[in-house]
Amino acid sequence: MSAPIPALPTARPTGCPFDPPAELAKLREQRPLARMVYPDGHVGWLATSHEVVRAVLADNRFSSRYELMHYPFPGGPEELPPATPGDMTGIDAPEHTRFRQLLAGRFTVRRMGLLTERVKEICAELLETMARLGPPADLVAAFAQPLPALMICELLGVPYADHEFFQRQTRILTSTSVGMEAQGAAVTALYEYLHDLVLAKRSAPTDDLLSDLTTSDLSDVELAGIGSFLLGAGLDTTSNMLALGTFALLTNPEQLTDLRSGWSTADQAVEELLRYLTIAHTGARTALTDVELGGELVRAGETVTISLQAADRDPARFPEPDTLDLSRRTTGHVALGYGIHQCLGQQLARVEMRVAFPALFERFPTLRLAVDPARVPLRTDSNIHGVHELPVTWDG
């Protein structure tokens, strides 16, 4: 067996803000399931091929429970605490099944499609404000953050006035550079806020998802946890897709030109942007029993880090994967996960992106970066890739 790689590759190529670390491609070609040394000394695995990553995500012999995992990023905790009640990412069946079955019907393609007109209204309002204030603008603050924040707050029945508080806690939770104390404090702050809101919804329900869920068998603790989980997921991922996706389109003008000529292909373009960017780039699972995988034997208790970004750039699945090709009929990507933990709110995210990208470029046909691409500040210390700011300008 080859010597284990000493650490998870995390450094993206200089000047390539959308490309995964180059070492991942080399590993995918040579050892799609490679031994890897974790920061706490555990010798586990790193999966980089599309085939192996999907196999891990689909296999219930691999657990999502946090307390069984070894943390793959440097500077993290030696031990992870169990998931808080309602955090669906860090639990397995049957507990996960109970929550998923309760929520899945509320996030169907049809139900999320019904929100399209409201997404259009919010986009128009935000873009008119952006136009009135004039160039330049930070697209993150003006558009990419408030659109998904408004939508998830309205859907859940959470006051939008508090969205900066939620986004601040979410950034802490997705950071790979803050300590457990800070992350624990963020979890507590979110939970306490949602718990108070759940109690208010029980006594005076309104027309929203949280009020609807108060009629289920969920306890206050579980409902507050689910609210925190949905709020965090709905805020951070879509906002970074909108900002980073715009960045990618502005630096690929030929693709943007083709897209502008036929917005009927927006659905297809969104899938390709999801694949190409794969902003939720890394996950992990721990084997509950010995598993034969990719020609290797993964022993019970060993953690497998899954590189979703490497899987979505696998040439065995996607021809010329490092090229953004909006004409590509992209299917089978893992940007939204796979298996029982596939993103619950994926249809809402798709609706928001399918509306937002055309609306943005139709309202501002001369939109362009206001700074050199190399000066756009990237989120390099988070397990959600994106930008902190995206300075843009346009002809007034």
Buried (B, 14 or more C-beta within 10 A) or exposed (E): EEEBBEBBBBEBEEEEBBBBBEBBBEBBEEBBBBBBBBBEEBEBBBBBBBBBBBBBBEBEBBBBBBEBBBBBBEEBBEEBEEBBBBBBBBBBEEBBEBBBEBBEEBBEEEEBBEBEEBBBEBBEEBBEEBBEEEBEBBBBEBBBBBBBBBBBBBBBBBEBEBBEEBBEBBBBBBBBEBEBEEBBBBBEBBBEBBBEBBBBBBEEBEEBBBBBBBEEEBEBBBBBBBBBBBBBBBBBBBBBBBBBBBBBBBBBEEBBEBBEEEBEBBEBBBBBBBBBBBBBBBBBBBBBEEBEBBEBEBEEBBBBBBBBBBBBBBEEBBEEBEEBBBEBEBEEBBBBBBBBBEBBBBBBBBBBBBBBBBBBBEBBEEBEBBBEEEEBEBBBBBBBBBBBBBBBBBEE
